[in-house]
Amino acid sequence: MDLRSTLLVIGGSACSFKLLNTIVRSLPTPEAARQKAWRWRNISTSLAHSSLTGAWAVLCFYLEPQMVGDLISSHSLLSHSLVAVSSGYFIHDFLDLALNQSFKQSWEVLFHHSVVLSCFSLAVTSRCNLGFAVVSLLVEINSVFLHIRQLLLLSGRRNRPGTEFTTPRPSVTYSITSWLNMGTFLVFRVCTLGWMSRWLAGHSGHMPRYVLMMGTTGLSLISIMNMVLFYRLFRADILSNTSRNH
């Protein structure tokens, strides 16, 4: 795609996710989530993005396995479109958060989106490092379960019915989602980011210095944020359940 087509795809994607958010507004919201209706819509839209781009990233590598060996210069219409569509989502979500949440509540996510958009904008405009961007979108496979977990919490479906006033016990749905979330976190966040860091270090001599600096900085910041996120999930879903059982 040329630059004009790329910008049209990004803009169309941002508008499409905004439309989806509006459609979710017209759908029934669980009673427990009605006081946080905006949050419900935001996470539902994020779940749609994760489901779409996670599967799309896998498809890119399935149809173009040679991209694994050259994440810098290899690109295709499929991978270019994926990164452009995802960029549109991050623009939509950045604006949605900035307009509906206080900075104190949303600064971590806004910072994350800023880092991602900086890297993605370089990839889609230069058509370099698109493979690297596609690898990073494998993280969205874990985000599917992360968002489902958030929706279960918002809808009050974490605990089994009837245990709220005795000893709360996680529902079967929540327990399965929680374990899938932790498992895919280790595979698609920790392992993927670790592999990206190793690949970047091994090919540092084949890329411009500013690209190397941006990639290294972005990966370092995202890795730190993921470590914090994993600790929060582990404390909430594993340690809290262990303490209840004792």
C-alpha positions in Angstrom: 0.0 0.0 0.0 1.1 3.6 -0.6 1.1 6.2 2.1 -2.4 7.5 1.1 -3.9 4.0 1.2 -2.2 3.3 4.5 -3.7 6.5 6.1 -7.1 5.6 4.7 -6.9 2.1 6.3 -5.8 3.6 9.6 -8.6 6.2 9.6 -11.2 3.7 8.5 -10.1 1.3 11.2 -10.4 4.0 13.9 -13.8 4.9 12.7 -14.9 1.2 12.6 -13.9 0.6 16.2 -15.7 3.7 17.2 -18.8 2.4 15.4 -18.4 -0.9 17.1 -18.2 0.9 20.5 -21.4 2.7 19.6 -23.2 -0.6 18.7 -22.1 -2.1 22.0 -23.8 0.8 23.7 -27.1 -0.2 22.2 -26.8 -3.8 23.4 -28.0 -5.0 26.8 -25.4 -4.5 29.6 -25.3 -6.9 32.6 -26.9 -5.3 35.6 -23.7 -5.5 37.7 -21.8 -3.6 35.0 -24.4 -0.8 34.4 -22.6 1.6 36.7 -19.5 1.1 34.6 -21.2 1.0 31.2 -18.4 3.0 29.5 -15.8 0.5 30.9 -17.9 -2.4 29.6 -18.1 -0.9 26.1 -14.3 -0.1 26.1 -13.3 -3.6 27.1 -15.8 -5.2 24.7 -14.3 -3.2 21.8 -10.8 -4.2 22.9 -11.8 -7.9 23.0 -13.0 -7.5 19.3 -9.6 -6.0 18.4 -7.6 -8.7 20.2 -9.6 -11.5 18.6 -9.2 -10.1 15.1 -5.6 -9.1 15.2 -4.4 -12.1 17.2 -5.9 -14.5 14.6 -4.7 -12.2 11.8 -1.1 -12.3 13.1 -1.1 -16.1 13.2 -2.5 -16.2 9.7 0.3 -13.9 8.5 3.0 -16.3 9.7 1.1 -19.3 8.4 0.8 -17.9 4.9 4.2 -16.2 4.9 6.6 -18.4 7.0 9.6 -16.8 5.4 8.8 -13.6 7.4 10.1 -15.2 10.6 13.6 -15.2 9.1 13.5 -11.5 8.1 11.4 -9.3 10.3 13.1 -6.1 9.0 12.5 -6.0 5.2 9.9 -8.7 4.6 6.4 -7.4 4.1 3.2 -8.1 2.3 -0.2 -6.5 1.8 -1.6 -8.8 4.5 0.9 -7.9 7.2 0.9 -4.2 6.2 -2.9 -4.1 6.5 -2.8 -5.8 9.9 -0.5 -3.2 11.4 -2.5 -0.4 9.8 -5.8 -1.7 11.2 -4.3 -2.2 14.6 -2.9 1.3 14.6 -6.4 2.6 13.9 -7.7 0.7 17.0 -4.9 2.1 19.2 -5.8 5.7 18.1 -9.5 5.0 18.8 -8.7 3.5 22.3 -6.3 6.3 23.1 -8.9 8.9 22.4 -11.6 6.9 24.2 -9.5 6.6 27.3 -8.4 10.3 27.2 -11.9 11.6 26.9 -13.6 9.3 29.4 -11.1 8.5 32.2 -8.9 10.7 34.4 -5.2 10.7 33.5 -4.5 9.2 37.0 -6.6 6.2 36.1 -5.5 5.7 32.5 -1.9 7.0 32.2 -0.3 3.5 32.1 -2.5 2.4 29.1 -2.1 5.8 27.4 1.7 5.4 27.8 1.5 1.9 26.4 -0.5 3.1 23.4 1.9 5.9 22.7 4.9 3.5 22.6 3.0 1.1 20.3 1.8 3.8 18.0 5.3 5.3 17.7 6.7 1.9 16.6 3.7 1.0 14.4 3.7 4.4 12.6 7.4 3.9 11.7 6.6 0.4 10.4 3.6 1.2 8.2 5.1 4.4 6.7 8.5 3.0 5.9 7.4 -0.6 5.3 10.4 -1.8 7.4 10.1 -3.9 10.5 6.6 -4.9 9.6 7.4 -8.5 10.6 8.6 -7.2 14.0 5.2 -5.4 14.4 3.3 -8.6 13.4 5.2 -10.7 16.0 4.3 -8.1 18.7 0.6 -8.6 17.8 0.8 -12.3 18.8 0.5 -10.8 22.3 -3.2 -10.1 21.4 -3.9 -13.8 21.8 -3.3 -13.4 25.5 -5.3 -10.2 25.5 -8.4 -12.1 24.4 -8.4 -14.0 27.8 -7.3 -10.9 29.7 -10.4 -9.0 28.4 -12.8 -11.9 29.0 -11.5 -11.9 32.6 -12.2 -8.2 32.9 -15.7 -8.6 31.5 -16.4 -11.4 34.0 -15.3 -9.2 36.8 -17.4 -6.3 35.6 -20.5 -8.5 35.2 -20.1 -9.9 38.7 -19.5 -13.4 37.5 -16.2 -14.1 39.3 -17.6 -16.1 42.2 -20.0 -19.0 42.3 -23.6 -18.1 43.1 -24.4 -18.4 46.8 -20.8 -18.1 48.0 -20.6 -14.3 48.1 -21.6 -14.1 51.8 -19.7 -17.2 53.0 -16.3 -18.1 51.5 -16.2 -16.8 48.0 -15.2 -19.4 45.4 -14.3 -18.6 41.8 -16.8 -19.8 39.2 -15.8 -22.5 36.8 -15.9 -20.0 33.9 -13.7 -17.6 35.8 -11.2 -20.2 36.9 -10.8 -21.6 33.3 -10.4 -18.1 32.0 -7.9 -17.2 34.7 -5.7 -20.2 34.0 -5.9 -19.7 30.2 -5.0 -16.0 30.8 -1.9 -17.0 32.9 -0.8 -19.7 30.5 -1.1 -17.6 27.3 0.5 -14.7 29.2 3.7 -16.8 29.6 3.6 -18.0 26.0 2.5 -15.0 24.0 3.8 -12.2 26.2 6.9 -13.4 28.1 8.2 -15.8 25.5 7.3 -13.6 22.5 8.9 -10.5 24.0 11.9 -12.5 25.0 12.3 -13.9 21.5 11.9 -10.4 20.0 14.6 -9.0 22.4 17.0 -11.9 21.4 16.3 -11.3 17.7 16.8 -7.6 18.0 20.1 -8.1 19.7 21.3 -10.6 17.1 20.4 -8.3 14.2 21.4 -5.0 15.7 24.1 -4.5 13.0 21.6 -4.7 10.2 19.3 -1.9 11.1 19.6 1.9 11.4 20.6 3.2 14.8 17.4 5.1 15.4 15.3 2.0 14.6 17.4 0.0 17.0 17.0 2.6 19.7 13.3 2.8 19.2 12.9 -1.0 19.2 15.1 -1.4 22.3 13.3 1.3 24.2 9.9 0.1 23.3 10.6 -3.5 24.2 12.2 -2.5 27.5 9.2 -0.4 28.5 6.6 -2.9 27.4 8.5 -5.7 29.2 8.5 -3.7 32.5 4.7 -3.0 32.1 4.1 -6.7 31.4 6.0 -7.7 34.6 3.9 -5.4 36.6 0.7 -6.8 35.0 1.7 -10.4 35.6 2.4 -9.6 39.3 -1.1 -8.1 39.6 -2.8 -11.0 37.9 -0.8 -13.5 40.0 -1.6 -11.8 43.2 -5.3 -11.4 42.3 -6.0 -14.8 40.9 -3.5 -17.2 42.4 -2.3 -15.8 45.7 -5.8 -14.6 46.8 -7.3 -18.1 46.0 -4.5 -19.8 47.9 -5.0 -17.7 51.0 -8.8 -18.3 50.9 -8.2 -22.1 50.8 -6.1 -21.9 53.9 
